Amino acid sequence: MIVVSTDGSLRLIEQEHHAHLTGALAARMPFGALDHAAFVAAARVHDNGWREADATPTVDRAGRPHTFSSAPDKTYEAVWRRGIDRAYRLDALVGMLVSLHGSRFFGPRTSAGMRSLAKETERRHVELLQQLGYGRFVEQLPEDVRQASDRIAFLDAVSLMMCGTLPDELTASMDGTEYMLTRSQTTVTVTPWPFTTGATDLNVAVRYIPDRVYGGHVQLREAVAAAPVETLSVRVQ
């Protein structure tokens, strides 16, 4: 869950909805060396494992909603196991791109379950590289796979900024170029412009709940269930 404090409320955006934004941005990218359909699909589903976690949100010890970055290791492991498995069932390349994306964030997670997931993920990468005729070394990813993975990481950052998280200003690299990303409200400006279309307006589903301490998981879930789903217009330019 993306949680943003705004005007006395907490704005909640489910990870899958953020990922749909990422997919919409991916569809507007120039064709890369990898199959474009697989690239767009991977961008769109890269956070699908959060579906169940976002449907049953939890609070931390301070009574604040867990975000995607503060979720405990047990939740994080379950999220990525589900998400990677679902992606592989869609397509081998989609699965590899989603698992490569997830593995970017495994390092700081040191529980036994997360260490096991990291090893399993790397083994799966090696097996798939061999099946696709790419060789067997994850450290030497084929250029087309590496480019697609790096592009998803870049678009993920743009989408997260559009949703209101990450700093208001940061740099990110893609295809050997460094980009400046700046946010004002729900508009993100990307310089230089990387897309094949002009400025783009997109919609994302949001809920608003009171910005306060919650007395437990049940109380938070009741507040979320009572909050109507609204549409937030976001823009990249």
Steps between C-alpha positions, in 0.01 A plus 500: 500500500615850417412730791527878460404758762300780342274769650427310822429173321699199389475433129523128429594357161520126451824371355323335207347832400842665510629213284224562245632855469847356444361279224329797337832685498679194362257489208616853412870409492695454176543136405805342661693191403269266697148402395296815570185315605690305767664820622166684532334200665780470757477870582124473545504196731827556686321563832213253463616306805387788722134435418429292809713715732326818391161335547590431865714800606687495829637754746847531642584520870414869502152435360579640158418318176785294359624624165655288227844586639423448869321165467663229715718235337232231532253710301765606251606142435140386441438795268793424274450124498144556378592773256791317340302176467207680337728678257674178396161343435426781256825468305860400564646839409233685698584282799869564467454877476270509803737284705797714394308807612409346834853382566620862485341544843588172670841610632392687816259220592703256711248252643552131425196502272626794299848350466341180376284691250805687369685172437197338338450803276860498381484126430182554299672775300787268410262224391299737282808657344611152395154411368488816288852444370652800676768316695509439873640804677262746663792739549525526121138554403433521126478861388134480396394359839717746692363795303139395562566445871667840535214667315244346736700627799503849349127501419425359845664809651304734271174327592577506873570872478169551319333320790660739749782297649879529459670842529368794298822508302737225398716375215463162335686340212363299208660387175822679594327836551450679831156650552376761744163425658318777684154491655249776565178371657400207274706609199843354427731672254758279329803663334602409234173355369524120448156412361360470148190705588461844652396591853268232634210516745409175674261398777564290808255368760548640851337495843526759776494410869561715810866575570520362853627214712297179459433260785584189301464325167122463530445869567711595200320252275162637609612852412625387160182306427287804587697732272356535150723437202578825322689586183817707513628661181880488468722640227844442354646775284 
